[in-house]
């Protein structure tokens, strides 16, 4: 059923459970795993020109760390990619280019509670991506997953 799973990560705590769920799903279906990090071009371009290169370098370093974390969570091979652009558009394009069967992502990103129910990037991906999107909410400290679930 699932042959290619794309997990979108931004390295935040809120995406950890989404990574775990995606890797569990990949193991169950013997699916290929693609981990994608998108450097938000809008964030880079909105900073003063004098610090853009430093910010871009810092975000790419963060991307490498986030992608390494995904790969460290499994013994399966993980294809990693870093892109720069509008996150939702880049996730959508990557899923199309790699013929993904599902995209897994967290409902909140690095910017936390800026949206009431679902993060703005996740909301856009759900609305525009041509493949199913599995959004995974990070559980609060007082919440536990149901038995047998990630």
Backbone as numpy.savetxt, mean C-alpha at the origin, in Angstrom:
# Nx Ny Nz CAx CAy CAz Cx Cy Cz
-7.74 -18.54 -8.00 -8.55 -17.35 -8.00 -7.68 -16.09 -8.00
-6.68 -16.02 -7.11 -5.77 -14.89 -7.08 -4.40 -15.36 -7.53
-3.88 -14.74 -8.59 -2.54 -15.06 -9.06 -1.55 -13.94 -8.80
-2.04 -12.69 -8.83 -1.19 -11.53 -8.60 -1.87 -10.61 -7.59
-1.18 -10.38 -6.47 -1.70 -9.50 -5.42 -0.77 -8.31 -5.31
-1.33 -7.12 -5.43 -0.57 -5.88 -5.24 -0.91 -5.35 -3.86
0.11 -5.11 -3.06 -0.12 -4.49 -1.76 0.51 -3.10 -1.81
-0.33 -2.10 -1.59 0.12 -0.72 -1.59 0.52 -0.36 -0.16
1.72 0.13 0.00 2.21 0.47 1.33 2.78 1.88 1.35
2.64 2.51 2.49 3.28 3.81 2.70 4.20 3.75 3.92
4.36 2.55 4.46 5.25 2.38 5.59 4.66 2.77 6.93
3.41 3.17 6.95 2.80 3.61 8.21 2.30 2.41 9.01
2.08 2.65 10.30 1.53 1.61 11.17 0.17 1.14 10.68
-0.59 2.05 10.12 -1.96 1.72 9.72 -2.02 0.75 8.54
-0.91 0.52 7.86 -0.92 -0.40 6.73 -0.40 -1.78 7.13
0.12 -1.94 8.34 0.70 -3.21 8.75 -0.27 -4.38 8.62
-1.49 -4.21 9.07 -2.45 -5.30 9.00 -2.81 -5.61 7.54
-2.88 -4.59 6.70 -3.16 -4.81 5.27 -2.06 -5.65 4.63
-0.81 -5.38 5.02 0.31 -6.18 4.51 0.17 -7.62 4.98
-0.13 -7.81 6.26 -0.30 -9.16 6.80 -1.42 -9.92 6.07
-2.53 -9.25 5.85 -3.67 -9.89 5.17 -3.29 -10.23 3.73
-2.62 -9.32 3.05 -2.21 -9.57 1.66 -1.26 -10.75 1.57
-0.29 -10.81 2.49 0.67 -11.91 2.47 0.00 -13.23 2.82
-0.95 -13.21 3.74 -1.71 -14.41 4.08 -2.51 -14.89 2.86
-3.14 -13.97 2.19 -3.92 -14.30 0.99 -3.01 -14.88 -0.10
-1.84 -14.29 -0.27 -0.89 -14.79 -1.27 -0.45 -16.21 -0.95
-0.22 -16.48 0.33 0.17 -17.82 0.74 -0.93 -18.83 0.48
-2.15 -18.47 0.77 -3.28 -19.38 0.59 -3.52 -19.72 -0.88
-3.26 -18.75 -1.77 -3.53 -18.95 -3.19 -2.27 -19.14 -4.02
-1.11 -19.21 -3.35 0.17 -19.33 -4.04 0.30 -18.23 -5.09
-0.05 -17.03 -4.71 -0.06 -15.88 -5.62 1.25 -15.11 -5.57
1.55 -14.46 -6.68 2.70 -13.55 -6.72 2.36 -12.29 -5.93
3.36 -11.76 -5.24 3.16 -10.56 -4.43 3.95 -9.41 -5.04
3.26 -8.30 -5.23 3.89 -7.06 -5.67 3.65 -6.03 -4.58
4.72 -5.42 -4.08 4.60 -4.36 -3.09 4.92 -3.03 -3.78
4.03 -2.08 -3.62 4.16 -0.79 -4.30 4.15 0.35 -3.30
5.08 1.27 -3.46 5.13 2.50 -2.68 5.08 3.65 -3.67
4.20 4.61 -3.42 4.09 5.76 -4.30 4.54 7.01 -3.55
5.57 7.66 -4.09 6.00 8.95 -3.58 5.00 9.96 -4.12
4.32 10.64 -3.21 3.27 11.60 -3.59 3.89 12.84 -4.22
3.75 12.96 -5.53 4.33 14.10 -6.26 3.76 15.42 -5.77
2.50 15.43 -5.37 1.88 16.65 -4.87 2.54 17.12 -3.59
2.88 16.17 -2.73 3.56 16.50 -1.48 4.94 17.08 -1.77
5.64 16.48 -2.73 6.98 16.96 -3.08 6.90 18.35 -3.71
6.00 18.52 -4.65 5.90 19.79 -5.38 5.38 20.93 -4.51
4.69 20.61 -3.43 4.15 21.68 -2.57 5.17 22.20 -1.57
6.34 21.60 -1.55 7.39 22.07 -0.63 8.25 23.11 -1.34
8.93 23.93 -0.57 9.82 24.91 -1.20 10.85 24.21 -2.09
11.14 24.83 -3.20 12.05 24.24 -4.18 13.41 23.90 -3.58
13.85 24.67 -2.61 15.17 24.45 -2.02 15.28 23.13 -1.25
14.15 22.54 -0.86 14.20 21.28 -0.10 13.55 20.10 -0.83
13.10 20.32 -2.05 12.42 19.24 -2.78 13.27 18.00 -2.97
14.51 18.21 -3.38 15.38 17.04 -3.61 15.62 16.27 -2.32
15.80 17.00 -1.22 16.00 16.33 0.07 14.75 15.56 0.47
13.59 16.17 0.28 12.34 15.50 0.61 12.15 14.26 -0.26
12.38 14.41 -1.56 12.25 13.27 -2.48 13.18 12.14 -2.05
14.42 12.46 -1.70 15.37 11.44 -1.24 14.88 10.77 0.04
14.37 11.57 0.98 13.87 11.02 2.24 12.67 10.10 2.00
11.79 10.50 1.10 10.62 9.67 0.80 11.02 8.38 0.08
12.02 8.45 -0.77 12.50 7.23 -1.44 13.18 6.29 -0.44
13.87 6.86 0.54 14.47 6.04 1.60 13.37 5.37 2.41
12.33 6.13 2.73 11.19 5.57 3.45 10.53 4.47 2.62
10.46 4.68 1.32 9.89 3.67 0.42 10.67 2.37 0.50
11.99 2.48 0.45 12.82 1.27 0.52 12.58 0.52 1.83
12.49 1.27 2.93 12.23 0.64 4.23 10.87 -0.04 4.25
9.86 0.64 3.74 8.50 0.07 3.72 8.44 -1.19 2.87
9.10 -1.16 1.73 9.10 -2.33 0.84 9.91 -3.47 1.45
11.01 -3.15 2.12 11.78 -4.17 2.82 10.94 -4.83 3.92
10.11 -4.04 4.60 9.23 -4.58 5.64 8.24 -5.58 5.06
7.70 -5.28 3.88 6.77 -6.21 3.24 7.50 -7.51 2.92
8.65 -7.41 2.29 9.41 -8.60 1.91 9.82 -9.42 3.14
10.13 -8.75 4.25 10.55 -9.45 5.46 9.40 -10.23 6.10
8.18 -9.90 5.74 7.03 -10.56 6.34 6.65 -11.89 5.71
7.43 -12.32 4.73 7.08 -13.57 4.04 8.33 -14.24 3.50
8.20 -15.54 3.25 9.30 -16.24 2.59 9.04 -16.32 1.08
7.94 -15.75 0.64 7.62 -15.71 -0.78 8.43 -14.61 -1.46
8.73 -14.76 -2.73 9.38 -13.66 -3.43 8.42 -12.47 -3.55
8.94 -11.28 -3.38 8.12 -10.07 -3.47 8.75 -9.15 -4.51
7.97 -8.79 -5.50 8.40 -7.81 -6.49 8.09 -6.43 -5.91
9.08 -5.56 -5.88 8.87 -4.24 -5.29 9.00 -3.15 -6.34
8.29 -2.07 -6.10 8.35 -0.94 -7.03 8.10 0.36 -6.26
8.82 1.40 -6.69 8.60 2.74 -6.18 8.23 3.60 -7.38
7.14 4.32 -7.24 6.70 5.22 -8.29 6.50 6.61 -7.70
6.51 7.61 -8.55 6.22 8.96 -8.11 5.06 9.49 -8.93
4.10 10.07 -8.25 2.93 10.62 -8.93 1.79 10.78 -7.95
0.59 10.79 -8.46 -0.60 10.83 -7.61 -0.84 9.40 -7.13
-0.85 9.15 -5.83 -0.89 7.78 -5.33 -2.03 6.91 -5.91
-3.24 7.39 -5.91 -4.35 6.57 -6.40 -4.17 6.23 -7.88
-3.76 7.20 -8.67 -3.56 6.96 -10.10 -2.42 5.98 -10.35
-1.36 6.09 -9.57 -0.22 5.18 -9.74 -0.56 3.76 -9.31
-1.32 3.62 -8.23 -1.75 2.28 -7.79 -2.62 1.65 -8.86
-3.56 2.41 -9.38 -4.45 1.95 -10.45 -3.64 1.50 -11.67
-2.71 2.35 -12.11 -1.89 2.04 -13.28 -1.04 0.79 -13.05
-0.45 0.68 -11.88 0.39 -0.48 -11.58 -0.44 -1.76 -11.61
-1.62 -1.72 -11.02 -2.50 -2.89 -11.02 -2.84 -3.31 -12.44
-3.12 -2.36 -13.29 -3.43 -2.66 -14.70 -2.22 -3.25 -15.42
-1.07 -2.60 -15.25 0.15 -3.04 -15.94 0.57 -4.45 -15.56
0.31 -4.84 -14.33 0.75 -6.15 -13.85 -0.39 -7.16 -13.77
-1.51 -6.82 -14.38 -2.66 -7.72 -14.46 -3.02 -8.28 -13.08
-3.09 -7.39 -12.11 -3.38 -7.79 -10.73 -4.79 -8.34 -10.60
-4.94 -9.27 -9.69 -6.26 -9.82 -9.39 -6.91 -9.10 -8.23
-6.09 -8.49 -7.37 -6.60 -7.73 -6.23 -5.51 -6.76 -5.76
-5.97 -5.61 -5.26 -5.08 -4.65 -4.62 -5.46 -4.62 -3.15
-4.49 -4.78 -2.28 -4.72 -4.70 -0.83 -4.07 -3.43 -0.31
-4.80 -2.74 0.56 -4.26 -1.50 1.13 -4.97 -1.15 2.42
-4.32 -0.34 3.21 -4.92 0.13 4.45 -5.95 1.21 4.18
-6.79 1.45 5.16 -7.80 2.49 5.00 -7.30 3.85 5.44
-6.19 3.89 6.11 -5.59 5.15 6.55 -4.12 5.12 6.16
-3.59 6.27 5.85 -2.18 6.35 5.50 -1.40 7.17 6.50
-0.30 7.70 6.04 0.58 8.48 6.90 -0.10 9.72 7.46
-1.12 10.20 6.80 -1.78 11.42 7.24 -2.91 11.15 8.21
-3.07 9.90 8.61 -3.96 9.53 9.71 -5.42 9.86 9.52
-5.96 10.58 10.45 -7.40 10.80 10.54 -7.90 11.95 9.68
-7.30 12.17 8.51 -7.76 13.29 7.70 -9.07 12.98 6.98
-9.53 11.77 7.04 -10.83 11.42 6.46 -11.62 10.68 7.52
-12.94 10.80 7.48 -13.77 10.25 8.54 -13.83 8.73 8.50
-14.17 8.13 7.37 -14.34 6.68 7.33 -13.21 5.95 6.61
-12.73 6.52 5.55 -11.71 5.85 4.75 -10.76 6.91 4.22
-9.48 6.59 4.15 -8.50 7.55 3.66 -8.79 7.97 2.23
-8.37 9.16 1.89 -8.68 9.69 0.56 -8.06 8.86 -0.56
-6.83 8.36 -0.37 -6.22 7.53 -1.41 -6.99 6.21 -1.55
-7.29 5.57 -0.43 -8.04 4.31 -0.49 -9.40 4.53 -1.16
-10.05 5.62 -0.82 -11.36 5.91 -1.41 -11.25 6.05 -2.93
-10.24 6.78 -3.39 -10.07 6.96 -4.84 -9.75 5.63 -5.53
-8.89 4.83 -4.91 -8.54 3.54 -5.53 -9.78 2.65 -5.62
-10.57 2.61 -4.56 -11.80 1.81 -4.57 -12.71 2.26 -5.71
-12.80 3.56 -5.92 -13.70 4.08 -6.96 -13.17 3.90 -8.37
-11.86 3.88 -8.56 -11.32 3.92 -9.93 -10.61 2.66 -10.39
-10.14 1.84 -9.50 -9.33 0.69 -9.89 -10.20 -0.37 -10.59
-9.70 -0.92 -11.68 -10.49 -1.89 -12.44 -10.51 -3.30 -11.81
-9.72 -3.51 -10.77 -9.70 -4.82 -10.11 -10.23 -4.66 -8.69
-10.63 -5.75 -8.05 -11.11 -5.64 -6.68 -10.05 -5.03 -5.77
-10.52 -4.24 -4.80 -9.64 -3.60 -3.84 -10.05 -4.07 -2.45
-9.10 -4.64 -1.76 -9.31 -5.10 -0.39 -8.76 -4.04 0.55
-9.66 -3.33 1.23 -9.20 -2.35 2.20 -9.23 -2.98 3.57
-8.15 -2.78 4.32 -8.00 -3.43 5.61 -7.77 -2.36 6.67
-8.64 -2.34 7.64 -8.56 -1.36 8.72 -7.59 -1.86 9.79
-6.72 -0.97 10.25 -5.84 -1.30 11.37 -6.69 -1.39 12.63
-6.54 -2.45 13.37 -7.33 -2.61 14.59 -6.79 -1.74 15.71
-7.69 -1.25 16.54 -7.29 -0.50 17.72 -6.72 -1.44 18.76
-6.08 -0.87 19.78 -5.45 -1.69 20.81 -6.44 -2.59 21.53
-7.68 -2.14 21.68 -8.68 -2.92 22.40 -9.45 -3.87 21.50
-9.13 -3.92 20.21 -9.80 -4.81 19.27 -8.93 -6.02 18.96
-9.58 -7.12 18.71 -8.86 -8.34 18.32 -9.50 -8.88 17.06
-8.68 -9.46 16.17 -9.27 -10.10 15.00 -10.05 -11.33 15.43
-11.01 -11.71 14.62 -11.76 -12.93 14.93 -10.83 -14.13 14.87
-11.16 -15.19 15.58 -10.32 -16.39 15.62 -9.97 -16.85 14.22
-8.70 -17.17 14.04 -8.25 -17.69 12.76 -8.05 -16.63 11.71
-8.20 -15.38 12.07 -8.08 -14.28 11.11 -6.86 -13.43 11.44
-6.34 -12.78 10.42 -5.20 -11.89 10.60 -5.68 -10.58 11.17
